Amino acid sequence: MENVLLYILGILVVVVGLAVSIGLHEIGHLLPAKLFGVRVSQYMIGFGPTIFSRKRGETEYGLKAIPLGGYIAMAGMYPPGKANNKGRTATTGVFQSLVQDARTASADTLVDVDESRAFYNLPVFKRVIIMLGGPVMNLLIGIVMFAILLMGFGVAQTTTTISSVSECVIPATTERQTCESTDPAAPGFAAGMLPGDRLVSMDGEPVEIWAEATEYIRAAAGAELTVVVERDGTDVTLVTEPLLTERYVYDDRGQIAENADGEPQTEEYGFLGIGSAVENVPQPVTAVLPAVGDNVVAVSNVIVNLPQRMIDVAAAAFGPGDRDPNGPIGVVGVGRIAGEIASLDSAPVASRVAQLIGLIGSLNVALFVFNLVPLMPLDGGHVAGALYEGIRRFFAKLFGRPDPGPVDTAKIIPLTLVVVVLLGAMTLLLIYADIVKPISIF
């Protein structure tokens, strides 16, 4: 019962974190919009029926039933269309009707409003700032989450403290994990090394990190090695002889490599039979931005290859194959992972909290990158439209031509509808895949 409650708690943490992130995203749009004088009639978290709302000044603030998004309604999102020489503003075509409906709805927001407060009348740089405000807010949230994770909880790293000492040497070609009478004693155990000892030096060379100790041990196979360890505050000198042994060689896919004869490939190395203790080491502030940058690159790679990734998801969801654990994941899958993290008995509470913080941070980085895609109705689409208008006006001024005016972004409403349908289809596919072929941390 306790695990079930923790599982539900993990889901709730991510749901609340996502809702707060969406709310702050919209505030990222709201604040500069109001600063630049745009009339904002609504600030809403979610979609569907309104659960709660309250009007303050000219803006209605509210919460809707489906907390999977949000929006602010700004006056004059689309400029009025230019009538042609026959005075018609739209034809009877379906696409033209969609365009005209968008213009009409945009014009309705300007009733009793000074047209200078329309979004399309703002200078290009102000529109870009408004539309980038949301994604930048998600980026800032991601940076804060990663800062808490890296600087507060730290990163698991090996230390020079010995955590385990094997009693014997078990051949690498066997699957058993227990010692037998025929197994030779492990050199570290025979030399008197104990869990909790901290490596100080090997053959007179100081040991600062575990990787250095590993190199000394491997290079000293079959030769005498003097090891100084700190035990209970006192340096203890031990003499040992790393055993010359062999192990399998693994390829880049994590599988055992084979030699020319098709036999498993092995390599010889020195072995003591000691393992390193792992502890969380707080990172400096300089580690935060590179970590966020790595996350941005990873999400960008997923988006660039999104068509193929979605084909792979569909093949796994409707076929016998497994899903790529590094592929796209939907909101249901994120909730499942959060529940698994929260109910993980083998992990300490601090570790589970850290993983949930990292998950929320990664979600915000994903929102940042995804919203920069230059397609309407995403923020990047509005930014692209504003930049195109700025470039067009620049060249018109450069060549002494009349000001071409605002770019009629309403004309790409049909394309916007296609993008919305595709995003909806991807969302449904990911939800289905998360149910029938879930990605798990176990």
Order of alpha helices (4+ residues) and beta strands (2+ residues): alpha-beta-beta-alpha-alpha-beta-alpha-beta-beta-alpha-beta-beta-beta-beta-beta-alpha-alpha-alpha-alpha-alpha-alpha
